[in-house]
């Protein structure tokens, strides 16, 4: 079933799996001396690393964007 949230419009070009995908992200984490509690601004763009967990195909996010027919 096509993704309808964070991964909407994405699919593995090799095996056709919609999820799960591993994506390199950028984030901001609030740290104190005891560690971290808060994650902020989880983002990625089309040039970030992306990997299909099902078949291990790797590329960048734009490689996983479904082509509109």
Buried (B, 14 or more C-beta within 10 A) or exposed (E): EEBEEEBEEBBBBBEEBBBEBEBEEEEEEEEEEEEEEEEEEEEBEEEBEBBBEBEEBEBBBEBBBBEEE
